[in-house]
Structure formats: structure tokens, C-alpha cells
Amino acid sequence: MFTGIVQATATVTDIVKKTDFQSHAVAFPDEMLSGLSLGASVAHNGCCLTVTKVDGNIVWFDLMQATLKLTNLGLLVEGDKVNLERAAKFGDEIGGHSMSGHIMCVADVVDVIDSENNRQVWIEVPANITKYVFDKGYIGIDGISLTIGEVRENRFCVNLIPETLQRTNMGWRKVGDKVNIEVDPQTQAVVDTVERVLAAKQ
């Protein structure tokens, strides 16, 4: 489980591509290395990956075909930065909202509006995702727990404070970029349950 509170952005140092498979290495900040071992779960742009090798502060992960297809991690090149969050521990403060690290889709950044102390980012999601997107609801964008500001058909916006812009990749996201989306699991459960009940009654 993750909380959607990004702990760092870190640089992808190496990428090894094979058929329907990819490994990449990330230079971890020192403060995120304590207790990190093989098999540990770390979210990259919100996608849960498993540690396969630790070499000093260089940490390796494997990405299967499904991960490459469903997330933006297959678009990374060496030198790109990713949002990182280590798995939550029992007793940790949950500053965001509960997230699974399972990405539902990739969505497009369609507008970015900057003001003096704020950035508003508009994102367009596939039609099948819109039923989970509500005004003031939670959503995970590249692993960041955010509150939806406004919804217009299959587009929604989030409003970002300077702290979020400084700590995450949303500080440099631009129109045309693709971001990972994880809808709030509780919202998804409620919507899917209501749909099943209504379908059964019909």
C-alpha cells in the first residue's frame, strides 16, 4: 500500500530493453535507502515495482509487458526523473489517501495554467474512467495523491501548491505529456458495486 505522498524525484540512470520486457535503474537519494532490500515495493510514478538489485544507491527494477503497456514507464529514457514512494508501513501517517500502486490507465495533459502561487493542470482520461472522477474526489496522478478540482465531461483539473510542484514531477509536466492514473480504490468499489446491483435488478 502507498499513501500518494511522493518522497523524492529520482533520475533513471540505466534502461535495458528486451522483447516485451525492460529493466531500469534509479539513483535513490540516501534518505530512501535505509532498510531497502531485494523484493521491496517502490512506486515509480505511482506504479508498484519490485526491487531486483541494490548496488550502492543505484536500485534496479523489472517491468513486465503489462506494466509497459498500461503505464508511462515504458516511455522513459535515461536521464528522466520519476516520482518515488516506498511502501507504507503500519503505523505510518497517511497524509494522502490509500493507493494500491496499480495503474488503471495513462491519460493526457491537455492544459496547464500557471499563476503566481498555483498551477492548474487539466487532464483528459479515457471514457471508461470518467465514472470514477468526481468534483473534490481523490485521484492518483503519477503516484501523487490529489484532490480533483473540477470535472468537465472526460476532463478534470487539479490545483497544485508550490510544495507539490517542488517535490514531484508536476512541476515540469506540460501539454502533451502522459501521466499514470489510479482512481481512488474506495470510489471504484462503490461505483462498481452500485453498477452491479442496478444491473441485477434490471
N, C-alpha and C positions, 0 to 999 in steps of 0.2 A: 504494500500500500504506500501511496505517496500523498503529500499534502498540497502540492501545487505551489509551494514556496521554493523558488529556484535558489540554489545555494551558490552557484557560480556559473559564469560562461567560460568555457574552456576550448582550446584550439585542437582541432583534428590534425594530428601530425603525420599519420600514415593511413593509406587506404589500399587494401589488397582485394582486387576484384576477381571473382571466378564465375563460372556459369551458375546463375540463379543463387549466388552466394557472395557475401562480402564480409571482410573483417576490417575494422578500423581501430586506430589507437588515438587516445586523447591524453593531452598533458594535464593531469589533475593538479589543482592547487594543493599546497601542503596540508591545509586545514581539512581537506576532504579525504586524506589518505589513512587516517587513524582507523585501525581495525579492518581496513578493506582487504578482502581475501577472495580467492577463487570461488565462483558461484554466487557472489553477492549481486544484488539487483541495484541498478542505477538507471534512472530515467534520463534519456537523451532527447531533448525537445519533446518531453512527455512520454516517450516510448520506453517501456521497460526492457532493458538489455542485461545480459549476464556477463560478469567479469570472467574472462578466459585466461588472462595473463597479466601479471603486475611486474613491471620492470622499472624500479625506482618510482618516478612519478608518471611514467608512461603506462597507461592501462588499456588493455585490448578487449574488444568485444566482437562477437559474431552476429551477423544479420542474415536471417534466412530469407527465402524468396517472398514469403508473405509480408515480412517487415519491409522489404524493399518496395513492394507493390503498394502497400497501404499507408506508407509514411513518406515524409520528405527526407529521410536519412539517406536514401539512395541517390539524392541529388547533391549530396555533399562533395566537396573537393578539398584536398589538403589545404590547410590554412583557414578554412571556415571555422566558426565557433558554434558550439551547441550549448543549450541550457542544460545544466546538470542538477539532479537531486538524488541523493541516496535514499534508500527505502526508509520509511518511518519506523521508529521503534515504539513499543508500548510505553506509554508514559510521556512521549514527546508532545509538545504543544502543537495543536492543529491550527495553524494560522490561516490556512486557506480552506479547502474542502477536500473530502476524501476522494482520491483518484486511484484508478487501478493501474495506470500505465499502459492500457490497451487503447490504441488509437482507432477511432471509428472511421475517419476519413481525412483527406487532405483538402484544404479549402484555399481560395484565392483572396489575397489582399486587394481590394478594389478601390480604396480611397484612404488617404492619410491626411488629417487636418491638424496642423501644429499651431499652438498658441503659446503664450509666454511661459506658462507653467503646466501645460497639459498637452497631451497628444491623443487625438481620437482616431481610431483605426476601424475601418469598415471591412467586413469580411463576408464573402459570398459562399454559402455552403450548398452542397447538393440537395435536391428537393426532398430526398428521403430523410434528411436530418432536421428539416425545419420544424417538425412536430415536437422536437425536444428543446427548442430555443424559445425562451420567454423573456420578456422585459424583467430585469432585476434577478434573473436566474443565474446560476453558476455555469461556467464553462471552462474547459481547459484548452489553452492555446499554446502550443509548443511547450506544454508542461507547466504553464503559468495558470494558477487559479485566478479567474477574473469574473467580475460581475457584468452581465450584459446590460448595456445602457439603453438601447432602443432596437426594435426589430422592424424591418420593412420587407415584407414578403420573404425571400430567401437570403436576405442580408441582415446583418446585425453589426452594432458597433460596441467597442469597449473604450473606456476613458482611462488613460494611463498617467499616473503621477510620476514625478521625476525619479523617485526611488525605484519604481518598476523599470523605468527606461534605463537607469544606470546599471541595474543588476541583471537585466535579461536582454535577449536579442530583439525585443520590441523597440529598443532604442534605434535600431537601424533597419527595421523592416520597411519595405517600400511597396508601392503598387506593382502588382505582378508576381510578388513573392508567394510561395505556397507554405502554408502553416499546418501543423498537425492539430486535429480537433478531437478532444474527448468530451463527450457530453456528460453532464452530471449523472452518475450512476443511479441516484435516487429518483431523479426526474425521469430517466429512461425506464426504470422499473414501474413507476406509477403510470406513465403513458402506455407502455406495452400491456400492463395488466388491464387498464381500462379498455383498450382496444380488444383484447381477448374476451373480456366479459360482454362487451357490446356485440361482438361477432357471434358469441354463443347464444345470446338472446334472440338474434335475428335468425 
